[in-house]
């Protein structure tokens, strides 16, 4: 076979691949993952061990004082190890000693934040403008909810683009599926993905978000999320008891 013929064949093969390469590059630039992670179910399990509201560990960049139900801490560690996240709020409510933690009057009535099973997330070191720093958060949101209003287990509700008061430049809300529980009480069980499980996730984009994480830097500006001023229903007034494992009633998903 002549060198000229072989070169022509190579040129035709390269040309046939070029549209795919261009599309792949475009999707990567837009922050969309083509990996099968979006279609692969997440292995999950039900944790029935008693819950407790605990501080978010240092391994998960967060605002000082933020707390969550300890049963979702391994999942948060897993997420933080793969995405440059900064948690701006977790559990919101009273502690047994009477201290109130979390954001005051920032969430809708019956929010999963009141059970310690939701977090609000922004980019680590990012701001309130939808720019390149939000690409990993968008990737995380699309991984957790590939189709609008159809989150992947173990997530109960994902608030991002398309949801009022959420989205790029505002914040990402993640809730974990759990047993029905009144506000400020612990759920009997929580669904999580097992720590150490082979859970596929979109890769970090190339650039500053790869490699070693910078020191946590709080985002500039006010927290994202629904507030009483924006029409969210505030928690009921009056004294509320501390965290309890008593189960009754139900809750609605949301921020």
N, C-alpha and C positions, 0 to 999 in steps of 0.2 A: 504494500500500500504506500502510495506516495505521501510525502510530508504535506503537500498541499491539500490532498483529500482529507487526511487526518485533521489538519487544522480547521478545515471547513466543518467537519463533524463536531469538533470541540466547540466551534463558534455557535453552531445550531443548538447544542446542548446548553451552553451558557445562556443563549437567548431565551430558551424555553424556561429556564429557571429564573430569569431576571424579574418577571412580574411578581413571583412569589417572594423573592428576596426584597423587592421594593415594598410589597405589602407588609412583610414581616418587620422591616425597618420602620415603616410608618406606624404600625401598631405599637412597637416598642417605644417609639418617640412619644406617642400619646399616653404611654403608661399602661397599655393593655397587655395582659399576659396571654400567650397562646397555649401555655402549658395545660395538660389535661387536669390540672388541679381544680379547675373550675367545674369539671364534670365528675370528678372522683368524690364519692361520698366520704365524709369524715367519720372515722370510727368513734363511736361515743359510748358512754356508760352512765348509769344512774348512780349518784353518790347519795346514800341514805344516812351516812354518818352525820352526827349533829353538827350544825353550822355554828360559826362564831364570827362576829365582826372583828377584823384584825387590820393592822396597818398594812398598806401595800408595801411590799419589800423594795429595797433599794435597786434590785435588778430590773424593776419596772419604773422607768422615769415617771415621776408624778408630782403633783402639787403637795407641798408639805401638809401633813395631817390627813391625807386621803386614806380611806379605809374601804374594805369590801368583805363579803363573806369569804372565809378562808377556803371554801371548796372551789372557788374559781381562780385562786392564786396560781396554781400550776399552769392553767390555760393562759393567764396573763403573762407569766414568765415566758411561755412558748412564743406568744405573739411578739413580746418585746425583744426576743432574741432574733426575730426575723424582720421586724418592721421598726423604723425609727419613730416610735410613738411617745406621746407625753399625755398622761392621764390628768385631766383637769377636774374630774369629780367622780367619786364612786358612791359609797353609801352616803345617804343624806338623811339625818335624823338624830334622835337622842340616843345616848349610851346609858347603861345602867346607873352611872354616877350622876346623871343629869346633864352632862355636857352634850352639846349639839355639835356634830361634825358634818362636813359637807356643805354644799351650797344651800342657803336659806331661800325658800320660795322660788326655786329655779326650775322645778319639774312639775309636770302635770299630775293631777291626783291619781293615785294608784300606780305611779311610776315604779318600775323595777329598782330604781335607785333607792327607794324606801325599804327594800329588802336586802340591799347590799349585793344585788346580782346584776348590776349594770354599771358601765363606765362610759364616760365621755372622753373622746380621744382627739388630739390635734397632733400635727407634726412636731417632733422633737426639734426645738430651735426655730420652728416656723412662726408665722404670724397669722393675721386675719385676712390676708389677701390670697385668693386662689391662684397660687403660682406653682413653680416646679417642686417646691418643698412638700406640696400636698399629693404628689403623684403616688408615693407609697401608701398613703392613707386611702386614696381612691382604689388602689389595687387591693388593699385589705378589705375595703367595703365590698368590692365586687367579688372577692373570694368568699366572704361571709354571706353575701346575698347576690348570687349570679343573676337572678331575675327579680325585678321589683316586687316587693311584698311576698317573696318566697325565700326566706332565709334558710340556710343550710343548718341542720342540727350540728351542734347543740344550741344554736342561737335562736332566741325567741322572737326578737325584733331587732332590726338593723335600721338605723336612721341615718340617711345620707342624702345624696342628690335625689330630688323628687319628693322629699319629705320636708314639710314646713319647719323652718327653724334649724335645719340641719344641712350638711353638704360641704363641698369644697369651699374653704375660706371661713367656715363656721365651726362645725365639729362632726365627728362620727360617733354615733351612739351604738353600743353593743349590749344586748341583754341576753342572759342565759335562760334556757327553758327550765322551769321549776314547778313544784307543786303550788297550788293556790295558797296564798297567805295574805293576811291583812297588812296594811302599811305598818312599817316599823317592827315587823315580826319576821322570824326566820322561816324559810320554807322547809318542809319535811324532807324533800329531796331536790337535787339539782342535777341536770344533765351536763356532762363535760366531755371533752375528748381526753383520753388517757394520756398522762404525762409519759413521754418516751415513745408514743405510738408513731407509726410511720404515716404522719399526716402530711399530705402534699400541700405546698403553698407557693404562690408566685414568687419568683426571685426578686431580690432587690435590684433596682436599676443601677447601672454603672454610675460612678461619680461619688460625691461626698457621703452618700448614705451607706456605702459599702465599708467593710472593715471595722475598725474600732470606733465605737460610738463616742461622740463628744460628751462633755459633762452636760447634764440636763439643764436646759435654759427655758424658763417659763416663756410662753408665747406673749407677744405684746398685745395689749388691748384687753377688753373684757372677755369673759368666758362665752363660748357659744352656747346654744341651747335655748329652749323655751323659757320665758320668764313670766312672772305675773303681769308685767307691763305689756307683754306681747300677746296676752290673752290666755295664758296657761292657767289652769285652776290651781290655786295654792292649797297646801295641806290644811286640814281642818284646824281651827284655832282651839286653844285650850291645852291643858297638860296632857302629856302622853307618857305612858310607862316605857320602861327600857326594853331592850331586845328580849324576846321570849320565843320559845319553841311551840307555843300554843297555835294550833292550826284552825282557822275558820274563815269563811268567806272566800272571796276571790279577788283577782286583780286584773287590770287591763294592761296590755303591752303599751309601751310608749316611753318617752323621755321623762 
